[in-house]
């Protein structure tokens, strides 16, 4: 039996947890502007982005950045 992964502390106050995944994991080609608007006022934004970068999240909007924006950020940090 595998132990459940604990929920990060920042996730409890995350606005995305209160709105639903459809904004943050849109269909390919759909706009992510609503997700970014929500992220902009989220108190957990920095921790969320840090999580996404550390865990190499490949899909969705995390910490206010899209997949392409996170990839560009990772490349610029090398």
N, C-alpha and C positions, 0 to 999 in steps of 0.2 A: 504494500500500500504506500502510495506517495503522499507526502505531506503537502498541503495546499500552500501556495506562495502567498505570503502576507501582503495585504493591500498597503501600498505606500501611504504615509501620513498625508502627503499633499493631495492625494486623491479624494479624501473626505470632503475637502472644500472646493474641489475642482468643479467649475461650471459645466464642463462636458458631462459629468456624471448626473447632472440635473436636467440635461436637454436631450440626450439620446445620441446614438452613434451616426445617424444619417447625415448630420452636418460634417462630422469629422472623418467619415469614411464614405465619401460620395462615389457614385458611379463614375467610371473613367470619362473624362471630358467635362464633368460637371464642375460648377463653381465651388471654390472653397472660401469665398469671401465671408459668408455667414459664420463659418467656423473661426476664421481669423478675427472677426469682430468680437465673438464670444471670448476667444483666448486673450484678446487685448485687455480685457477687464478682469481676467481671472487671477486670483491671488496665488495660484499654484503654477503659473505659466513658466517661470524659470526652472522650477524643479521638474516639471513635465518635459521641457525641452532637454534638460540634462538626462533624464531617464531615457528619452528617445535616442539620444546620441550614444549613451553608454550601452544600450541594448540593441543598437542598430535597427530601430523600427523602420521598416521599409514602406509601410502603407499608412495613409491617413494624415491628418493634421495633428501635430504634437507641438505643444509650446508655441503655437502661433505660426509654425512653419510647415509648408507642404513637403512632400517627399523630395522634390527637386531642390527646394531651398535647403533642406537638411543635408543633402548630398553636397551641395555647393559649400555649405558651412564646414562640413567635415574635410573637404578637399582644401579649403583655405587655411585650415588649422594645421595642415601637414608641414 
